[in-house]
Amino acid sequence: MNATILSIIAWLADLLVGSGTFDRVKAAVARWQEKQISGVEKREGVLDELQIIGIEASASVMNLMIELAVQLMKIQDKD
C-alpha cells in the first residue's frame, strides 16, 4: 500500500510542477524538517529557500508541493 501511495504522490507532484522542481522541494523540506522550530517557521523557511533558488509558483501550488513532500517523507520513514 505504501508503495502505491508513494507512486501516486510522486506522479501528482511531477504532473503539477515537474520532477526536477519537486526534487528541489523535497530537498528543501528535508533540510528544514530537522530544525527544532515550529511548523510555520519551517514552511516559511522552505518557501524562502525555494524563492532564492528561483522556484516560483502560486502560493497554493507551493503549499501543496511542500505538503506532498512532507507526507512522502512520513510514508518513507514508516518503511
C-alpha positions as CSV (number, residue, x, y, z in Angstrom):
1,M,0.0,0.0,0.0
2,N,2.7,2.5,0.9
3,A,4.5,1.9,-2.4
4,T,1.3,2.7,-4.2
5,I,0.7,5.9,-2.2
6,L,4.3,6.9,-2.9
7,S,3.9,6.4,-6.6
8,I,0.7,8.4,-6.6
9,I,2.3,11.3,-4.7
10,A,5.3,11.4,-6.9
11,W,3.1,11.2,-10.1
12,L,0.9,14.0,-8.9
13,A,3.8,16.3,-8.0
14,D,5.6,15.6,-11.3
15,L,2.4,16.4,-13.1
16,L,1.9,19.7,-11.3
17,V,5.4,21.2,-11.3
18,G,7.8,18.7,-13.0
19,S,10.1,16.2,-11.4
20,G,13.1,18.5,-11.1
21,T,11.2,21.1,-9.2
22,F,9.6,18.6,-6.9
23,D,13.0,17.1,-6.2
24,R,14.2,20.6,-5.1
25,V,11.1,21.0,-2.9
26,K,11.7,17.6,-1.3
27,A,15.4,18.5,-0.6
28,A,14.4,21.8,1.0
29,V,11.7,20.2,3.1
30,A,14.2,17.6,4.3
31,R,16.7,20.3,5.3
32,W,14.1,22.3,7.3
33,Q,12.3,19.3,8.8
34,E,15.2,18.5,11.1
35,K,15.3,22.0,12.6
36,Q,13.8,22.5,16.1
37,I,11.4,25.2,15.2
38,S,7.6,25.4,14.6
39,G,5.9,24.0,11.6
40,V,5.0,27.6,10.4
41,E,8.7,28.6,10.6
42,K,9.8,25.5,8.7
43,R,7.2,26.2,5.9
44,E,8.4,29.9,5.7
45,G,12.0,28.7,5.6
46,V,11.2,26.3,2.8
47,L,9.3,28.9,0.8
48,D,12.1,31.4,1.3
49,E,14.7,28.9,0.2
50,L,12.7,27.9,-2.9
51,Q,12.3,31.6,-3.9
52,I,16.0,32.2,-3.5
53,I,16.8,29.3,-5.9
54,G,14.3,30.6,-8.4
55,I,11.3,28.3,-7.9
56,E,8.1,30.3,-8.2
57,A,4.5,29.2,-8.3
58,S,1.3,30.3,-6.8
59,A,1.1,30.1,-3.0
60,S,-1.4,27.2,-3.2
61,V,0.8,25.2,-5.5
62,M,3.8,25.8,-3.4
63,N,1.9,24.8,-0.2
64,L,0.7,21.7,-2.0
65,M,4.2,20.7,-3.1
66,I,5.5,21.2,0.5
67,E,2.7,19.2,2.0
68,L,3.2,16.4,-0.6
69,A,6.9,16.3,0.2
70,V,6.2,16.1,4.0
71,Q,3.7,13.3,3.5
72,L,6.1,11.5,1.2
73,M,8.8,11.7,3.9
74,K,6.4,10.4,6.6
75,I,5.5,7.4,4.5
76,Q,9.1,6.7,3.7
77,D,10.0,6.9,7.3
78,K,7.4,4.3,8.2
79,D,9.0,1.8,5.8
